[in-house]
Amino acid sequence: MIEVLEPGAHTTVQDAGRFGQLRFGIPPSGPLDRFAFVAANRLLGNCDAATLECTLMGPTLRFHGACAVAVTGADMPVRINGVAAERWQTVLVRAGDTMKLGTARSGLRTYLAVSGGLDVAQVLGSCATYVRGSLGGVEGRALRKGDRIRLLAAPLPPPQRVAAWAIPRYPSEIEVRAVLGPQSDRFMRAGIETFLGNIYTVLPQSDRMGARLSGPRIEHANGHDIVSDGIALGAVQVPGDGQPIVLLVDRQSTGGYTKIATVCSFDIGAIGQLRPGQRLRFREVSVDQAHVFALEWRRRCDSLPIEEVA
């Protein structure tokens, strides 16, 4: 098992997500940076096993058994028994070893996977933690000092790593692709031009539910309220103050603010790695273009370049 000596800033258990429950008001949750989540599991031979998602500053853990681990995502330094360990590759740990994940130097969220995965009870078909609903993970909350999490048994994988050229970087300013709509007709043409033509800054109030942004005001044409309808991943709500909110994996199921656009699913991970004060701009793409980009992203995940470590 893993024993939590220090929990870090905000560490939760996340698997691939809890799907099919939005009609009951329960979001999918799961990893914000799905590419990093997939890579961590792939390095260990896991299939979307439950991992730890660590935000900004990671936990300190003691291992009560031998296993392999992989750390991906934000550039969070890793030390085992005080010695620096590699990221984006398999690392063997022994019973009694202590692992410390430090403060991220770039990016915001790091994923720690273990061979076999975390042995956490499923709730509605998933181990993913949804803190607002107290569902999944460890009692539906972030980790605390003293928590113990069992590990599923699995053979140790061979030493391997993700090719250096395939490891993403986490810059302080990004561009994300978005399809206009579903209520883009409720905005002035000048409002849409403002949305697409300016840079927006991530606010400290952002979380796994949504990235709140600050920038030039987006003008509505006929008010900001609509009859509540469903919220897709990446929906960009614009309330009365004209400031956009990108809704993420812990989003609400319905909402009554106009939605000017929807960020494509393959760019959600990049938003999830932005810290408060960092910036993004939106680029319009068509639905057909979004499908092409989505297929390219899936191929990138499926053909993740993994090398043997001598």
Steps between C-alpha positions, in 0.01 A plus 500: 500500500589870486500707819451876471758683710414843355204547262629786284291799394213300348547133417210281387447152358394512134432229247369544144174651625141433604296505181125476441395684817461861381123455474505460878716809549824305553797605281755254358796637701817305409834652397517856377808420291394174336819465294722505809262257676511257206880524474552422870286188476648390167851504647388245759287280277178620668172561322360833629567396860432736790785746557576797722445846348726745685440875470790750520674337798509123529470261794758309700424126499642189665474171310421186702594261222705482181343635181573715196387861465485757222467878540380712207339838439622824659873533563480403867837383642499145636729367772512145639675474836642845428647403161367659179294264284407520132161609374319356195656158560453193715673509838522207741433561869553264792313443823583784738597748228377859534407703193464877508350704216600864526358824362438506125751708304270518197148375451253446782392133520714188532388136475648223714413149383600171667527157341157338519331822611351621828255262669216745567131408505297607198200730535258496206756312293806717569766574762526865389474753783227764472567716806186719475283188504717304749519212251778256414865485591570509874170593667425740213769748604859607445764293679587571863800418714471144627289365212593151380417378150533138399666407171377237256742216436679505165830378352777757486532653152834528317695827538370737232441867431311733270723631220629846591358660185147385592497648851278811496617838621280724713546862390348797679296599195307264273255496211196273520268399219126555535183454296261796518162431659259380614378856578746707297197673342432663840816710470583814307732443205739729683469273804604194299793695354601600854484136612716377210732796474624549855700328772329395824664441839420208732359616835581350843133397537553231235473132593407160354146627442599792279780732392389856577658754269554874501541722198315733261125492556300286255181679393166319494235582244185405694603447860700226666221277637349205313274209594739256672638233272770233506867586554759327283864461596677821397186713475591870531235678703488878496294643791388860532845638578623393154783287640526142363502180707624176341315211661711194579472142628318581828252733327133532581260304278285797389536877494306813411777726368564544130782287358700673230713199404619154601871426547595176326555204732861449391596848628339461844822355641696810402249719687524267800875566514468881513563675831324815619655798322588301189327575173316349207341604173225328303520394135184416307486165321213333312334179615670312214840637602433407863432138397831486311692643797324259736605201289859627497492533880368144542770365270759687708373330815473156336849517351676654800874455428641293786866401512680238704735631768836327496 
